[in-house]
């Protein structure tokens, strides 16, 4: 009887090792297919993120008000001036429509004169944190 238990024990151990060696769990392979322009777009996005800081450059503020009115002004602005970069920021208690990111005030003033035809209340700001 002892001998049978011993053989039974060894038999279980051998089956266990065979089962472990034969299992292929998660051995799958995949192929990543991506557009050739992907890397170019990522590099461009990184350069834009690194160069854009509303806290050290000049911008033009077109409007401030509640969220809905500011979003409406944003869409109106993008329809009139699709080439300008515009963003909405929240400065308690109002939302502000900010246009451009100019390194110096002279560049901001050039575009301010263009924008004042449609937005006479526009002015140059230098935002702070």
N, C-alpha and C positions, 0 to 999 in steps of 0.2 A: 504494500500500500504506500509506504514511504517512497519507494522507487517510482511508483506511478505518479505521485504528486510532483516529484522532482522532474520527471519527463514532461509532465503537463506544464509545469512552470517554464521550462526551457522552450517548449513548443510555443507558448504564448509570447515569450520574448522574441523568438525568431519571427513569428508572424507580425509582430509590432514593427520590427526593423524593416521587414520587407514592405510593409504598408507605407512606412515613412519614406523609404527610398523611391517607391513607385509614384507617390503623389506629386502632382505638378501644380498644385495650388493656383497661384496667380502668375503664371509664366505667359503673359500675353504681350504682344508687340503692337505698336501703333505707329502710324506715319503722320507727321504733322505737315499739312499742306497750307502754306500761307502765301498771300499776295506779295509780289516783288516790291510793291510800294510800301509795304508795312514798315520796314525798317526806316525808310526815308521819312514817313509820317511821324514815327516815334521820335526821331532826332529833331524834326521841326517842332514838334510839340514841346520837347524838352527845352529847346532854345527859346521858344516863346515864353514858357514858364519862367525861365531864368532871367529874361530881359524885362518882363513886365512886373512892375511893382507900383501900385497906386500910392504907396507911402513915401516915395522919394522923388517922383516926377510931378509934372503939372497935368491937369485935366480940365475939361470944360464941363461945368454942371449946367444941364439944361432945365431940370425940373426937380422939385421935391414935393412930396405929398404922400397920400396913403398908397397902399400896395396896388390896388386896382388901377387908380389913375396913373401911377408911375408905369405900370406894365402897358397900359394903353398908349402912353406917350412913347414908350420904348418901341412898340410895334409901328407906330406912326413914323417915328424917326427912321427906323430901318427901311421902311417903304420909300421914304424920301431920299435918304443917304445910305444906300446899301454897302458902300465901300468903307464907311467909318466903323471903328470898333466902339461899341457902346456896352455898358454894363449897369446893372442896378445894384446899389449897395444899401444897406440898412444902417442908419445912424439914428439912434433913438431920439425922438419918437417917429421919425419920418423915413421914407424911402427916397433915394436920390438917383437920378438918371445922370450918369457920368459918361463922357465921351472922350476918347483918346488917352494917350499916355505919352506926353511930350517931355523930352529931356530938358528943354529950356522954355522959358516963357515966351520967347519970340515966335517959336513954332506954334505954340498954343494960340497966340494972338492972331496969327495968319488964318487959322481955321475958325477962330471965333468970329471973325468978320464974315466968313462964308455962312456960318450957322445963324448969325443974328438976323439974317433976312427972314428966316422961318421961326426963329426962337429969340425974340428981342430981349427976353429976360435972362439969357445965358450969360455966364461969367466964368472966369478962370479960377480954379481952386488948386490948392496944394494940400492934399489930405494928410492928416496925421493919425497915428494909431490911437 
